[in-house]
Amino acid sequence: MWGGRKAKKQAERDERELLSELKSERMAERRRLRRKHMTSAVLASLMVAILGLLAYMGARGVVIEAQKNPTDPGAEYQLQAEVVDETGSEQISRRTLDYIGLLEQDLAELGIKMTRATLPVNTSRELYVDTDASTTYFKVSLDRGTGVTAEDISRMLKYLQDRGLTPGYVDVRVEGKAYYQ
């Protein structure tokens, strides 16, 4: 009887040891899996960061290359319109000449021929544009896009022709609005 109790206690101890071994093995396995997942996550993050850096550097290289070799829209197009500088300095900036060339192209696409672009006295950001469609000249701003300016000129020409108006000038410097006098 006494021997049975000892055997039972020994069996319980063995069972506890076995359970604790199993628990420690499971815990070790969990730690190993957690380390594996963490390592995978770190490696994936590193790969994404490296690929992002490579993409950034590639795009940056393209931008730097574009800055070294800018495309010159005015060089491809010869101005047909007369350019008049009322200030008398005869030093028209390349940016202004490019703007005039692009505006002339945009107007031509709309079927309007620009005959003259005048740089008025005491202004640096505007032009007076004459067209063959009307005796009215148009005040335009160099700060606006040439496409929208050309569309506004086209709309105003149609508006004036439909109503039989011949104002001295039309101001299209503000987008979506036009004033004539």
C-alpha positions in Angstrom: 0.0 0.0 0.0 2.8 2.3 0.9 4.6 1.3 -2.3 1.5 2.2 -4.3 1.4 5.7 -2.9 5.1 6.2 -3.7 4.5 5.0 -7.2 1.5 7.2 -7.6 3.5 10.3 -6.4 6.3 9.4 -8.7 3.9 9.0 -11.6 2.5 12.5 -10.8 6.0 14.0 -10.6 6.9 12.3 -13.9 3.7 13.7 -15.4 4.4 17.2 -14.2 8.0 17.0 -15.5 6.7 15.8 -18.8 4.1 18.6 -18.9 6.7 21.2 -18.0 9.0 19.9 -20.7 6.2 20.0 -23.2 5.3 23.6 -22.1 8.9 24.7 -22.4 9.2 23.0 -25.8 6.0 24.7 -26.9 7.3 28.0 -25.6 10.6 27.5 -27.3 8.8 26.7 -30.6 6.6 29.8 -30.2 9.7 31.9 -29.6 11.3 30.4 -32.7 8.3 31.1 -34.8 8.0 34.6 -33.4 11.6 35.3 -34.3 11.1 33.8 -37.7 8.1 36.1 -38.4 9.9 39.1 -37.0 12.9 38.4 -39.2 10.6 38.0 -42.2 8.9 41.3 -41.4 12.2 43.1 -41.0 13.5 41.7 -44.3 10.3 42.6 -46.1 10.5 46.2 -44.7 14.1 46.5 -45.7 13.4 45.3 -49.2 10.5 47.8 -49.6 12.7 50.6 -48.3 15.5 49.6 -50.7 13.2 49.4 -53.7 11.6 52.8 -52.7 15.1 54.3 -52.5 16.0 52.9 -55.8 12.8 54.2 -57.4 13.4 57.6 -55.8 17.0 57.8 -57.0 16.0 56.7 -60.5 13.3 59.4 -60.6 15.6 61.9 -59.2 18.1 61.1 -61.9 15.5 61.6 -64.6 14.6 65.0 -63.1 18.2 66.0 -62.9 18.7 64.9 -66.5 15.7 66.9 -67.5 17.0 69.9 -65.7 20.4 69.6 -67.5 18.7 69.3 -70.9 15.5 71.3 -70.8 13.2 71.2 -73.8 13.0 74.6 -75.4 9.5 74.9 -77.0 10.4 78.2 -78.6 13.3 76.7 -80.5 11.1 74.3 -82.4 8.6 77.0 -83.5 9.4 80.1 -85.6 7.2 83.1 -84.7 5.1 84.3 -87.6 3.5 87.2 -85.7 5.3 90.5 -85.4 6.6 91.2 -81.9 6.7 94.9 -81.0 8.5 96.2 -77.9 7.0 99.6 -77.0 9.6 100.0 -74.2 12.3 100.4 -76.9 14.7 98.2 -75.0 14.6 95.5 -77.7 15.6 92.9 -75.0 12.7 90.5 -74.9 13.2 87.6 -72.6 13.3 84.0 -73.8 10.4 83.1 -71.6 8.2 85.9 -73.1 9.2 84.8 -76.7 8.3 81.2 -75.8 5.0 82.3 -74.4 4.2 84.3 -77.6 5.2 81.3 -79.7 3.0 78.9 -77.7 0.1 81.3 -77.7 0.4 81.7 -81.5 0.4 77.9 -81.9 -2.7 77.5 -79.6 -4.6 80.2 -81.5 -3.6 78.6 -84.8 -5.1 75.3 -83.5 -8.4 77.2 -82.9 -8.3 78.7 -86.4 -7.2 82.2 -85.4 -4.0 83.9 -86.8 -2.1 86.1 -84.4 -0.7 89.1 -86.4 1.1 91.0 -83.7 2.1 90.7 -80.0 3.0 94.0 -78.3 4.9 94.4 -75.1 3.3 97.5 -73.5 5.2 100.2 -71.6 5.3 99.9 -67.8 4.2 96.3 -67.7 6.2 93.2 -67.5 3.6 90.5 -67.1 1.2 91.3 -70.0 0.9 91.4 -73.7 -1.4 93.0 -76.3 -2.3 90.5 -78.9 -3.8 91.4 -82.3 -5.5 88.8 -84.5 -6.6 88.8 -88.2 -10.2 88.1 -87.1 -10.8 91.5 -85.6 -9.5 95.0 -85.2 -9.8 94.6 -81.4 -6.7 93.7 -79.5 -6.6 91.5 -76.5 -4.8 92.1 -73.2 -3.3 88.8 -72.0 -1.3 87.9 -68.9 2.0 85.9 -69.1 1.1 84.2 -65.9 -1.9 82.3 -67.4 -1.5 79.2 -69.5 -1.5 79.8 -73.3 -4.2 77.2 -73.9 -6.8 78.8 -71.7 -5.9 82.3 -72.9 -6.3 81.1 -76.5 -9.7 79.6 -75.7 -10.8 82.8 -74.0 -9.8 84.9 -77.0 -11.6 82.5 -79.3 -14.8 82.7 -77.2 -14.7 86.5 -77.0 -14.2 86.8 -80.8 -17.3 84.6 -81.3 -19.2 86.6 -78.7 -18.3 89.9 -80.3 -19.0 88.7 -83.9 -22.4 87.3 -82.9 -23.4 90.7 -81.4 -21.7 92.9 -84.0 -19.5 94.6 -81.4 -16.1 96.2 -82.2 -14.6 97.4 -78.9 -11.1 99.0 -78.7 -9.7 96.1 -76.6 -10.8 93.0 -74.7 -9.1 92.1 -71.4 -8.8 88.3 -70.9 -6.1 88.4 -68.2 -8.5 86.9 -65.6 -9.5 83.3 -66.2 -13.2 82.8 -66.9 -13.8 86.5 -67.2 -13.4 89.0 -70.1 -13.9 92.8 -70.2 -14.2 94.9 -73.2 -14.1 98.6 -73.8 
